[in-house]
Amino acid sequence: MSEAYGFPSGASARAVYQRIPLVASPQVSQSPGAGQVQSQPFRQLSTQTPRRQQSGEGGDVVQFFSNTFYSSEKENAVIQVVRIGSLYGKCSVQWKTEDNSAHDGKKYHGAAGTLEFGPGECVRSFEIQLIDDDNFDSTLDFYVVLFGGLNCIIDSAGSRSVVMITDDDIFPSNTHEEQIKEGSEDELYGVGWSLLFSFMGFCFSHVPEIRWKTCLCLLLSMLGNAYYLSTIFLRVYLVDTVLDNITPGTAERLWFPGDRNSTSVAVGLAWILPNFILLGADYFEMAVLEMGFNIRYHLRVNLFRKYLNYTETSRQLVPLQDLKISMMEDIPELVSQGYLIIFELWSMLGKIVCIAYFMLRKHPHSAIPLFAYPILIFIYVQCTYTRRLSLMAEEGEGQSDTTGAIMHLHTAQRLVNYYSANGYVVSQFENILRRQRSLTMHLKSFEFWNSQLIPWITLLAIGNYMAMSSRVVLSGNTSLGSFLATINVYKDLGDRFSTILRGFTSLSKSISPLCGLTLQFSYQVDVLGRSDNFQRRERFALDWLQTRSSTGMSLDDIPIVFEDVQVAYSPCMNVATGGFSVQAPQGTIIQIAGPHDSGKMTMLSLICDGLPPSTGAVLVSPHLNLLHVPHLPLFGDSMGVFFNLHMISDESQYSPEIYARGVNILQKLRLDKRWIKDMYDAEAEALHKALESSHDVAPHHTLWCYEDGEEEEEEEEEEVNLPWTSKLSTSEKWRFQLARALLHNPHVLAIHRPVQELEGEVRQAVLSSLQDFVQMRGLDIEGGLDRTRRRPRTVIFTTGSNDRFEIADYVWRITPGSGVIVEKCPSRGGRP
């Protein structure tokens, strides 16, 4: 058994790099404007004796050290670039950053530069400055791209890497970190109003375009309030001056002295004309200042991105129906009732100020309701706050149960039908609906009685003022116009305070979805775990290269290492069997054999899925692209054959080379039935036509070979329009999944039971494809390097029997009681 390579426990990547022997100071040159990028001379890794390449200079391959780099926003992102080959002479590559979900100037400082490798140097690095802010974002990322290689070749598969930025801030602000970490909505209800104000601040300061739109909307709303105040005085002026031809002196106060007709026309125009300005302002708010979409878009994208990165534990806390309700109901409700409502409240407060000014100027004693309304509203909101949130939470749970029952039925419909459980399922659904209605009616009853507060206060105020009419008007304390205007003002005042009450009620309602979203945004993601795993693997690879720098070994020689690995729940890899240490050399085929439930799939997950062992470590160089293919076939239900095979999203990713690769691999795996060919070609042709509209490309031509009579046979078979996946047999589904994996072209392909249910020619076709994948270092590589310059390919597959497959270079036998036993198979020729 080969040696297992470790690394210093707890050593940082920077500390490991400082132990690396250096060569004389090659530099990282930077383009103008890239001053925030720092050269890292201590991050060079060199061999002591460069190897002259037989084919001459300029044949080395340069690529990123990993397809994904991780960094916290509190530190700079460190990007490694590796050189593979003879390491003879100097070479250089240019690099640049590109926006993705993280944007230049907001989350990082974009830059570009040139990275130079000296003789014997195989690892160089540069840093990109990140921006540390106090605003929450789900995990954002941007790209770094290599181009313009000089005296080297850039591997297209490793020329673009993603830099993921982990955010340690909390939604909606860090102020409530303690309550949010409790993980309870009841705990958040206690700081609900403060949490809501933090959400408003988050939207105002962090959501794009919201700051200036909010300020402009608040200013424009003052136009309506100014017009409202003017209409109050216009009504008084019309009754007490224009239409009063009895009281002496009114003729002199007319806008047109002595001409009541012209003045009344002018009053009418003063009533009408400002509405054209208000109409223009309203249209401008609707067309330009609309903010709902921006906030909903920002929250939905962040929640969607957060959910994709959830840990398994977090995903269990947010079932799919809760995610759907959050996306389609909670976020729109929160945006409309928790932020946009402030513009309506601001407008109503402005109108109340106008009413207060009129009442205090005309007859101050009538302004008593101005003080009664706010006091009663405050008491009302405080008394009903907890009860309302409790009822809303119960009603939301009922809705979630209903949605969940429907979604579970969709996934379990065949099981229900097979066991004739339809009646029981319907009965359970009826019980769920009855419970939901009961909870909904409790909330409706509560809302009904609480909506009566302001109308009854207004009714009593107007009735009391009418009862005083004879004493107020006939005594001469106020004019008839002022009295009538005051009655209208009382009614308007009630309407305005009713709107304000509804607004504050809406604000209190929005606290419930806000608390739910806050918890969903606070759940753990696996990015931190992936980041830690990346750092461990980075230290392992660099340490491995350092300790063997005198031997001329490169990244292609770094094995996959199991170091004293134990998995507590695995019957063959637990404490009883002892930890096992083993290596998987690159460029080999490894068969993992063992009985059912012995831990074969666990071993694949340890390699590819970042599954942590109970003790020990699984060490893989980060430059390796890993892919785990489970035995259960996976399909995108809404996508066709071409899209499922190539996993592309639009025509920009299509090319004739991609089409040809798909044809070749489908034929190699015996997936060339007529209907598969037709569907594949139809989708490819549609993408080709879409590409033709924006690019100059050659006409599309099919590459399939059809046999005589094939079309007629298939046409007779196609009678029912079924989903295309239902036409595939079990073995065809699995082979289709394998074809997708081979097209993805990983460095390490881990497959669970690839030939378990296959026989004859089909079985041999699969095994032959896996062997060719390793020997050719990838199948039909699109626009890539020739075989000698590609990275080695490794296949690790499991079998349910102990029989050794001829294609295997090593067999790892998992046996109860003995753990893992490694057998090296007889050497075969033809392997590069």
Summary of the structure (lengths in Angstrom):
residues: 832
radius of gyration: 36.2
end to end distance: 22.5
largest distance: 123.1
contacts: 2576
relative contact order: 0.09
helix: 53%
strand: 14%
